[in-house]
Amino acid sequence: MTVYREVLGFRPLELDLHRPPGDGSFPAIVYLHGGGWRRGSRRTTIPASLCSTLASRGFVVAAADYRLSGEAQFPAQLDDVRAAVAWLRSEVDCSRTFLWGESAGAHLALLAALDGGDVDGVVAWYPPTDLLGLDGDVSRETELLGVAPCDNPALARQASPLSFVRADAPPILLMHGDADDMVPPTQSSQLASALRDAGAPVELDLVPGARHMWVDAPDVGAIVDRSVEFLRGLG
């Protein structure tokens, strides 16, 4: 456990650093947990062994907490992610720096990468990408923003990765269950289409039968393998 950021008035923000065996420079991942921005921690990963698995495959992994919506509203969470990336680069000898997130964490990973971020690639599992495009219960988004997205469209767009599509975006892998009933798969497919139209490098995998958090996915291990190979392919 390491404190990577202290913001006056808030709890110290911590991360767990998982290192591969051996010495030298390794590619590094900042991992961001899900939980609708209002729950979860750096130790709630999908699957539970993810960080140790990634370390065994040659990645330094910094699993980072960020402020939840009950503690601070957006953009506090994005500021924390940027601070975690900066800490990793200053404290660890990294050959390349990636972001990997699931659900709310994937949303933050995409925002950090697209909104002026300087990372080498992103793995985003079942991310919300357009807060104005979400139907039904938006209580999680309302808690994040402090207002319902429809009542402040400008703020909702500021918090949506779709708003920051650019041709020079880092390579992005989007993976989403095609039966996800919490974050619709159209959230990923819409972002993928916009990135392709802009000429940005993006790959989209829709996992047949999978729901949120890979419930009912036929082979979660294969999803992890696919994500690892994507990052390895970036050099």
VOGU-3710 file (C-alpha; in Angstrom, 3 decimals, decimal comma):
1> mtvyrevlgf> 0,000/0,000/0,000  1,308/3,436/-0,997  -0,231/6,890/-0,649  -0,005/8,490/-4,076  -2,007/11,654/-3,396  -3,182/13,703/-0,443  -5,910/16,282/-1,016  -6,690/18,589/1,896  -9,981/17,581/3,521  -10,097/14,072/2,030
11> rpleldlhrp> -8,725/10,675/2,955  -5,248/9,862/1,637  -5,537/8,155/-1,724  -3,737/4,819/-1,893  -2,618/2,337/-4,491  -1,269/-1,194/-4,410  1,784/-1,842/-6,548  2,124/-5,302/-8,083  5,534/-5,989/-9,627  6,610/-8,743/-12,007
21> pgdgsfpaiv> 9,575/-10,907/-11,061  13,002/-9,673/-12,081  14,677/-6,332/-12,521  14,576/-3,717/-15,223  12,000/-1,580/-16,951  8,533/-3,037/-17,489  5,338/-1,805/-19,125  3,043/-0,400/-16,443  -0,726/-0,337/-15,966  -2,833/1,933/-13,789
31> ylhgggwrrg> -5,850/-0,222/-12,933  -9,152/1,514/-12,048  -11,979/-0,357/-10,347  -15,679/-0,162/-11,081  -18,637/0,381/-8,772  -20,683/3,155/-10,351  -18,242/5,780/-9,021  -19,846/5,307/-5,594  -18,438/2,044/-4,257  -15,557/-0,363/-4,682
41> srrttipasl> -11,848/-0,041/-4,095  -8,499/-0,840/-5,652  -8,862/-4,384/-4,324  -12,173/-5,124/-6,049  -10,991/-6,379/-9,412  -12,723/-8,431/-12,098  -11,594/-11,219/-11,921  -10,316/-11,183/-8,333  -6,835/-12,355/-9,354  -6,430/-9,827/-12,184
51> cstlasrgfv> -3,579/-7,715/-10,772  -1,447/-10,690/-9,786  -2,133/-12,276/-13,175  -0,993/-9,134/-14,999  2,145/-8,912/-12,847  2,984/-12,542/-13,633  2,762/-11,642/-17,330  5,332/-8,887/-17,111  3,414/-5,736/-16,186  3,842/-3,433/-13,222
61> vaaadyrlsg> 0,297/-2,801/-11,984  -0,734/0,165/-9,849  -4,275/-0,547/-8,628  -5,440/2,877/-7,496  -8,276/4,166/-5,363  -9,980/7,372/-6,403  -12,487/9,563/-4,623  -15,997/8,147/-4,785  -19,032/10,250/-5,619  -20,097/10,359/-1,960
71> eaqfpaqldd> -16,782/12,030/-1,173  -16,396/14,433/-4,095  -18,097/15,181/-7,374  -16,639/15,128/-10,871  -13,960/16,056/-11,949  -12,285/15,011/-8,671  -12,113/11,392/-9,844  -10,412/12,360/-13,095  -7,908/14,503/-11,207  -7,077/11,479/-9,028
81> vraavawlrs> -6,496/9,236/-12,043  -4,144/11,760/-13,573  -2,285/11,982/-10,268  -1,949/8,182/-10,140  -0,439/8,136/-13,635  1,960/10,925/-12,701  2,998/9,108/-9,507  3,642/5,883/-11,392  5,823/7,589/-13,955  7,826/9,431/-11,310
91> evdcsrtflw> 8,346/6,458/-8,980  8,616/3,426/-11,269  10,867/2,748/-14,248  8,168/2,224/-16,896  8,858/1,366/-20,515  5,266/2,270/-21,418  2,204/3,418/-19,457  -1,292/2,031/-19,948  -4,701/2,508/-18,359  -7,026/-0,432/-17,673
101> gesagahlal> -10,456/-0,006/-16,144  -13,797/-1,695/-15,779  -17,183/0,038/-15,795  -16,825/3,366/-13,921  -13,061/2,822/-13,881  -13,077/2,286/-17,643  -14,999/5,532/-18,042  -12,286/7,351/-16,063  -9,503/5,597/-17,974  -10,988/6,711/-21,296
111> laaldggdvd> -11,497/10,266/-20,089  -7,928/10,505/-18,790  -6,572/9,185/-22,089  -8,773/11,206/-24,444  -8,956/14,518/-22,586  -5,348/15,540/-23,052  -3,836/12,504/-21,372  -0,454/11,100/-22,354  -0,652/7,309/-22,099  0,309/4,587/-24,528
121> gvvawypptd> -2,937/2,611/-24,625  -6,203/1,832/-22,870  -8,162/-1,320/-22,084  -11,766/-0,376/-21,263  -14,216/-3,046/-20,124  -17,953/-2,198/-20,448  -17,528/1,597/-20,011  -20,140/4,341/-19,891  -19,001/6,698/-22,645  -21,928/9,091/-23,169
131> llgldgdvsr> -23,702/10,123/-19,966  -26,475/11,887/-21,884  -27,120/8,716/-23,863  -27,861/6,506/-20,865  -31,504/5,539/-20,416  -33,395/4,519/-17,312  -31,996/4,959/-13,792  -29,195/7,524/-13,882  -28,790/7,843/-10,113  -25,128/6,850/-10,315
141> etellgvapc> -24,434/9,518/-12,899  -26,432/12,074/-10,901  -24,346/11,376/-7,797  -21,151/11,707/-9,824  -22,110/15,047/-11,370  -24,197/16,455/-8,511  -27,056/16,963/-10,972  -28,993/14,775/-13,396  -27,224/14,679/-16,788  -30,292/16,014/-18,567
151> dnpalarqas> -30,388/19,024/-16,229  -26,821/20,037/-17,043  -25,972/18,732/-20,516  -22,745/20,734/-20,706  -21,386/19,088/-17,556  -22,549/15,659/-18,737  -20,686/16,146/-22,006  -17,588/17,263/-20,103  -17,754/13,951/-18,214  -18,282/11,824/-21,335
161> plsfvradap> -15,370/10,222/-23,217  -17,384/10,514/-26,432  -16,930/14,295/-26,260  -13,134/14,007/-26,534  -12,691/11,804/-29,589  -9,576/12,825/-31,483  -7,492/11,439/-34,315  -4,350/11,250/-32,188  -5,981/9,252/-29,387  -3,880/6,409/-27,980
171> pillmhgdad> -4,834/2,881/-29,080  -7,975/1,730/-27,288  -9,500/-1,709/-26,797  -13,187/-1,665/-25,887  -14,691/-4,925/-24,595  -18,369/-5,164/-23,708  -20,884/-7,921/-23,142  -23,601/-7,864/-25,784  -26,165/-8,720/-23,071  -25,068/-6,010/-20,616
181> dmvpptqssq> -28,208/-4,616/-18,994  -26,442/-2,090/-16,730  -24,291/-0,245/-19,273  -25,660/-0,855/-22,780  -23,129/-2,203/-25,304  -24,096/0,678/-27,578  -22,032/2,869/-25,248  -18,897/1,097/-26,469  -19,952/0,661/-30,083  -20,846/4,343/-30,387
191> lasalrdaga> -17,441/5,406/-29,090  -15,688/2,904/-31,347  -17,514/4,261/-34,389  -16,647/7,849/-33,502  -12,980/6,986/-32,996  -12,826/5,109/-36,302  -14,462/8,025/-38,104  -11,799/10,318/-36,626  -9,017/7,996/-37,779  -8,027/6,931/-34,272
201> pveldlvpga> -6,801/3,378/-33,475  -9,591/1,434/-31,761  -10,720/-2,176/-31,466  -14,144/-3,296/-30,265  -15,004/-6,781/-29,014  -18,614/-7,569/-28,103  -18,657/-10,722/-25,975  -21,649/-12,936/-26,820  -24,032/-13,576/-23,937  -22,004/-11,634/-21,376
211> rhmwvdapdv> -23,634/-9,248/-18,944  -22,052/-6,595/-16,738  -18,899/-7,624/-14,835  -18,598/-10,541/-17,299  -21,510/-12,395/-15,717  -22,410/-15,270/-18,075  -19,288/-14,682/-20,170  -18,225/-18,051/-21,599  -14,512/-17,575/-20,821  -13,312/-14,665/-18,680
221> gaivdrsvef> -9,743/-15,948/-18,942  -9,899/-15,500/-22,700  -11,066/-11,908/-22,196  -8,044/-11,239/-19,983  -5,768/-12,913/-22,544  -7,191/-10,784/-25,347  -6,619/-7,618/-23,320  -3,036/-8,579/-22,444  -2,197/-9,382/-26,056  -3,626/-6,042/-27,139
231> lrglg> -1,251/-4,190/-24,804  1,691/-6,379/-25,746  1,026/-5,563/-29,370  1,572/-1,887/-28,647  5,270/-2,496/-28,019
//
